[in-house]
């Protein structure tokens, strides 16, 4: 197991380098002057522009600028944005907020989605199954920005049972945004669990366990659900990174100062260093999540062994 983890970590190095090179080229090869973007509609002062371009190595070749950036990242220095503020400081303020939001959303989609999917599979064709299928179809069909505004209006304004905006001192204000953020993934998890459970319940080992006289709950939990979890865990592992990177709309609806809004502003203002740094951290989240998923395979299925 230890060798496998080390091998996967070594394999993550070219993935991380490739992702940072790609996003760095996409950001800094775009037409336009990032210094002028700071000035808005006014024309930037030529002297200040020259100083800033020299300070941020904008006059250097692209490969040389990337080397300055990646060598700084390896020492924990993500550089500064064009206002002189350290990017690490920006991320330290916004990442924890998005991480809390994504964690709650992840718990909502995992717990509710798996439970709903299991009960739907066990009652295939019955009333509960039809309700679950209809509900998940509705969640997939409704865009996040529509669902967020509707829930904010109904639950927050009309019924006043949920806060309509984020409060840094009250973690419960993240519950409604987390439900909105998890809505689409919740539908996919529910349907994936339903399909996987239905296939597993028809397997020979499940019929054998039932024939041996094991209780229905033991057959479902220990034999059927455990083996049905492999594709679900795969989806959840990938979705954790997607929740953090895809929270832009939800954060803007509920006025949450998270990484999504920061990334949006950085792209809009051409803050290339901030954009690349945020994407780099998100890539690390994806890599870590995929590694954890691979290790969980061996826990769920004893037949899987890593050398």
C-alpha positions as CSV (number, residue, x, y, z in Angstrom):
1,X,0.0,0.0,0.0
2,X,2.8,2.4,0.9
3,X,4.5,1.8,-2.5
4,X,1.3,2.5,-4.3
5,X,0.7,5.8,-2.5
6,X,4.3,6.9,-3.2
7,X,3.9,5.9,-6.9
8,X,0.6,7.8,-7.2
9,X,2.1,10.9,-5.6
10,X,5.0,10.8,-8.1
11,X,2.5,10.4,-10.9
12,X,0.7,13.5,-9.6
13,X,3.8,15.7,-10.3
14,X,3.5,15.7,-14.1
15,X,-0.3,16.1,-13.8
16,X,0.2,19.2,-11.6
17,X,2.9,20.6,-13.9
18,X,0.8,20.0,-17.0
19,X,-2.2,21.7,-15.5
20,X,-0.3,24.7,-14.3
21,X,1.4,25.1,-17.7
22,X,-1.8,24.9,-19.5
23,X,-3.7,27.4,-17.4
24,X,-0.7,29.7,-17.2
25,X,-0.5,29.8,-21.0
26,X,-4.3,30.3,-21.4
27,X,-4.3,33.2,-18.9
28,X,-1.2,35.1,-20.0
29,X,-1.5,34.5,-23.8
30,X,-4.9,36.2,-23.9
31,X,-5.0,39.4,-25.8
32,X,-5.0,42.7,-23.9
33,X,-2.9,44.3,-21.2
34,X,-3.6,43.2,-17.6
35,X,-2.2,46.5,-16.3
36,X,-4.7,48.5,-18.4
37,X,-7.5,46.2,-17.1
38,X,-6.7,47.6,-13.6
39,X,-7.3,51.1,-14.8
40,X,-10.7,50.3,-16.3
41,X,-12.0,52.7,-18.9
42,X,-9.3,55.2,-18.0
43,X,-5.9,55.1,-19.8
44,X,-3.2,53.8,-17.5
45,X,-0.2,56.1,-16.8
46,X,2.7,55.0,-19.0
47,X,5.3,55.4,-16.3
48,X,3.2,53.3,-13.8
49,X,2.6,50.7,-16.5
50,X,6.3,50.4,-17.2
51,X,7.1,50.0,-13.5
52,X,4.4,47.3,-13.0
53,X,5.3,45.4,-16.1
54,X,8.9,45.3,-14.9
55,X,7.9,44.4,-11.3
56,X,5.7,41.5,-12.4
57,X,8.1,40.3,-15.2
58,X,5.5,41.0,-17.9
59,X,8.2,42.0,-20.3
60,X,10.0,38.6,-19.9
61,X,9.3,35.6,-22.2
62,X,6.4,33.4,-21.1
63,X,8.6,30.4,-20.2
64,X,10.7,32.6,-17.9
65,X,7.7,34.0,-16.2
66,X,6.3,30.5,-15.6
67,X,9.6,29.5,-14.1
68,X,9.5,32.4,-11.7
69,X,6.0,31.4,-10.7
70,X,6.5,27.6,-10.3
71,X,9.8,28.1,-8.4
72,X,7.9,30.4,-6.0
73,X,5.1,27.9,-5.6
74,X,7.6,25.1,-4.6
75,X,8.7,27.3,-1.7
76,X,5.2,28.2,-0.7
77,X,5.2,31.6,-2.4
78,X,2.2,32.1,-4.8
79,X,3.3,35.6,-5.7
80,X,1.3,38.8,-5.4
81,X,-1.6,40.2,-7.5
82,X,-1.3,43.5,-9.3
83,X,-2.4,45.4,-6.2
84,X,0.6,44.1,-4.3
85,X,-1.4,41.8,-2.1
86,X,0.0,38.2,-1.5
87,X,-2.1,35.6,-3.3
88,X,-1.5,33.2,-0.4
89,X,-3.2,35.7,1.9
90,X,-6.2,36.0,-0.5
91,X,-6.6,32.2,-0.7
92,X,-6.2,31.8,3.1
93,X,-9.3,34.1,3.6
94,X,-11.5,32.6,0.9
95,X,-10.6,28.9,0.7
96,X,-11.8,28.0,4.2
97,X,-15.2,29.5,3.4
98,X,-15.6,27.5,0.2
99,X,-14.2,24.4,1.9
100,X,-16.9,24.6,4.6
101,X,-19.6,25.2,2.0
102,X,-18.3,22.2,-0.2
103,X,-18.0,20.0,2.9
104,X,-21.7,20.6,3.9
105,X,-22.8,20.1,0.3
106,X,-20.8,16.9,0.0
107,X,-22.4,15.6,3.2
108,X,-25.9,16.5,2.0
109,X,-25.5,14.8,-1.4
110,X,-23.7,11.7,0.0
111,X,-26.1,11.0,2.9
112,X,-29.4,11.9,1.3
113,X,-28.5,10.6,-2.1
114,X,-27.3,7.2,-1.0
115,X,-30.3,6.7,1.4
116,X,-32.8,7.8,-1.2
117,X,-31.1,5.7,-3.9
118,X,-31.2,2.6,-1.7
119,X,-34.8,2.9,-0.8
120,X,-35.7,3.6,-4.4
121,X,-33.9,0.5,-5.6
122,X,-35.5,-1.7,-2.9
123,X,-39.0,-0.4,-3.8
124,X,-38.5,-0.4,-7.6
125,X,-41.7,0.5,-9.4
126,X,-43.5,1.6,-6.3
127,X,-44.7,5.0,-5.2
128,X,-41.5,6.0,-3.4
129,X,-39.4,5.0,-6.4
130,X,-41.5,7.1,-8.7
131,X,-41.3,10.1,-6.3
132,X,-37.5,9.8,-6.1
133,X,-37.2,9.5,-9.9
134,X,-39.4,12.5,-10.4
135,X,-37.6,14.6,-7.8
136,X,-34.2,13.8,-9.2
137,X,-35.4,14.7,-12.7
138,X,-36.6,18.0,-11.4
139,X,-33.3,18.8,-9.6
140,X,-31.3,18.0,-12.8
141,X,-33.6,20.1,-14.9
142,X,-33.7,23.3,-12.8
143,X,-30.5,25.5,-13.1
144,X,-28.7,26.2,-9.9
145,X,-29.2,30.0,-10.2
146,X,-33.0,29.5,-10.5
147,X,-33.2,27.0,-7.6
148,X,-31.0,29.3,-5.4
149,X,-33.1,32.4,-6.0
150,X,-36.4,30.5,-5.6
151,X,-35.3,28.9,-2.3
152,X,-33.9,32.2,-1.1
153,X,-37.2,34.0,-1.9
154,X,-39.5,31.3,-0.4
155,X,-37.5,30.0,2.6
156,X,-35.7,33.2,3.4
157,X,-38.1,36.0,2.5
158,X,-41.6,34.5,2.5
159,X,-41.4,32.0,5.3
160,X,-38.3,33.5,7.1
161,X,-37.0,30.0,8.2
162,X,-33.6,30.3,6.6
163,X,-31.1,33.1,6.3
164,X,-30.8,34.7,2.9
165,X,-27.2,35.7,3.1
166,X,-23.9,34.4,4.6
167,X,-22.8,35.3,8.1
168,X,-19.2,34.4,8.9
169,X,-20.1,34.0,12.6
170,X,-23.0,31.6,12.0
171,X,-22.2,28.3,10.2
172,X,-25.9,27.5,9.8
173,X,-26.1,30.2,7.1
174,X,-24.2,27.8,4.9
175,X,-26.9,25.1,5.0
176,X,-29.2,26.5,2.4
177,X,-26.4,27.5,0.0
178,X,-25.0,24.0,0.5
179,X,-28.3,22.4,-0.4
180,X,-28.5,24.5,-3.6
181,X,-24.8,23.7,-4.5
182,X,-25.4,19.9,-3.9
183,X,-28.8,19.8,-5.8
184,X,-27.6,18.5,-9.1
185,X,-25.0,16.1,-7.7
186,X,-27.6,14.8,-5.2
187,X,-29.8,13.8,-8.1
188,X,-26.9,12.0,-9.9
189,X,-25.9,10.2,-6.7
190,X,-29.4,9.1,-6.0
191,X,-29.9,7.7,-9.5
192,X,-26.4,6.1,-9.5
193,X,-27.1,4.4,-6.2
194,X,-30.4,3.2,-7.4
195,X,-28.9,1.7,-10.5
196,X,-25.9,0.2,-8.8
197,X,-28.1,-1.3,-6.0
198,X,-30.5,-2.9,-8.5
199,X,-27.6,-4.6,-10.3
200,X,-26.0,-5.7,-7.1
201,X,-29.3,-7.2,-5.7
202,X,-29.4,-9.5,-8.7
203,X,-25.9,-10.8,-8.1
204,X,-25.3,-14.5,-7.1
205,X,-23.6,-13.7,-3.8
206,X,-26.6,-11.7,-2.7
207,X,-28.9,-14.6,-3.4
208,X,-26.5,-16.9,-1.7
209,X,-26.4,-14.7,1.4
210,X,-30.2,-14.6,1.5
211,X,-30.4,-18.4,1.1
212,X,-28.1,-18.8,4.1
213,X,-30.8,-17.2,6.2
214,X,-29.1,-13.8,6.8
215,X,-31.4,-11.0,7.8
216,X,-32.5,-8.7,5.0
217,X,-30.8,-5.7,6.6
218,X,-27.5,-7.5,6.9
219,X,-27.7,-8.7,3.2
220,X,-28.4,-5.1,2.1
221,X,-25.8,-3.3,4.1
222,X,-23.0,-5.8,4.3
223,X,-23.2,-7.5,0.9
224,X,-25.3,-5.4,-1.5
225,X,-24.6,-1.8,-0.5
226,X,-20.9,-2.4,0.1
227,X,-20.3,-3.6,-3.4
228,X,-22.6,-1.1,-4.9
229,X,-20.6,1.8,-3.4
230,X,-17.6,1.5,-5.7
231,X,-19.1,3.6,-8.6
232,X,-20.7,5.9,-6.0
233,X,-17.4,6.6,-4.3
234,X,-15.8,7.3,-7.7
235,X,-18.4,9.9,-8.4
236,X,-18.1,11.5,-5.0
237,X,-14.4,11.7,-5.2
238,X,-14.5,13.6,-8.4
239,X,-17.4,15.7,-7.3
240,X,-15.6,17.0,-4.2
241,X,-13.3,19.1,-6.4
242,X,-16.1,20.1,-8.6
243,X,-18.1,21.4,-5.7
244,X,-15.2,23.7,-4.7
245,X,-14.6,24.9,-8.3
246,X,-18.2,25.2,-9.2
247,X,-19.5,27.2,-6.3
248,X,-19.2,30.6,-8.2
249,X,-23.0,30.9,-8.9
250,X,-24.0,29.8,-5.4
251,X,-21.6,32.1,-3.7
252,X,-22.8,35.1,-5.7
253,X,-26.5,34.3,-4.9
254,X,-25.9,34.1,-1.2
255,X,-23.2,36.7,-1.0
256,X,-20.5,34.3,0.2
257,X,-16.9,35.6,0.0
258,X,-15.5,32.3,-1.2
259,X,-13.0,31.1,-3.7
260,X,-15.5,31.0,-6.5
261,X,-16.2,34.7,-6.4
262,X,-12.5,35.4,-6.0
263,X,-11.7,33.4,-9.1
264,X,-14.4,35.2,-11.0
265,X,-13.0,38.6,-10.0
266,X,-9.5,37.5,-10.8
267,X,-10.5,36.4,-14.3
268,X,-12.4,39.6,-14.9
269,X,-9.6,41.8,-13.7
270,X,-6.9,39.7,-15.5
271,X,-5.2,38.9,-12.2
272,X,-3.3,36.0,-13.9
273,X,-1.2,35.0,-10.9
274,X,-4.3,34.7,-8.7
275,X,-6.2,32.6,-11.3
276,X,-3.3,30.2,-11.8
277,X,-2.7,29.8,-8.0
278,X,-6.4,29.1,-7.3
279,X,-6.5,26.5,-10.1
280,X,-3.3,24.9,-8.9
281,X,-4.8,24.4,-5.4
282,X,-8.0,23.0,-7.0
283,X,-5.9,20.6,-9.0
284,X,-4.3,19.4,-5.8
285,X,-7.8,18.9,-4.3
286,X,-8.7,16.7,-7.3
287,X,-5.5,14.7,-7.1
288,X,-5.9,14.1,-3.3
289,X,-9.6,13.1,-3.8
290,X,-8.7,10.6,-6.5
291,X,-6.0,9.1,-4.4
292,X,-8.4,8.7,-1.5
293,X,-11.0,7.1,-3.8
294,X,-8.5,4.6,-5.0
295,X,-7.5,3.6,-1.5
296,X,-11.2,3.2,-0.5
297,X,-11.6,0.7,-3.3
298,X,-9.6,-1.8,-1.3
299,X,-11.7,-1.1,1.8
300,X,-15.0,-1.7,-0.1
301,X,-13.8,-4.7,-2.1
302,X,-11.3,-7.0,-0.4
303,X,-10.4,-8.5,-3.7
304,X,-8.6,-5.3,-4.7
305,X,-5.0,-5.1,-3.5
306,X,-2.4,-2.5,-4.2
307,X,1.3,-3.6,-4.4
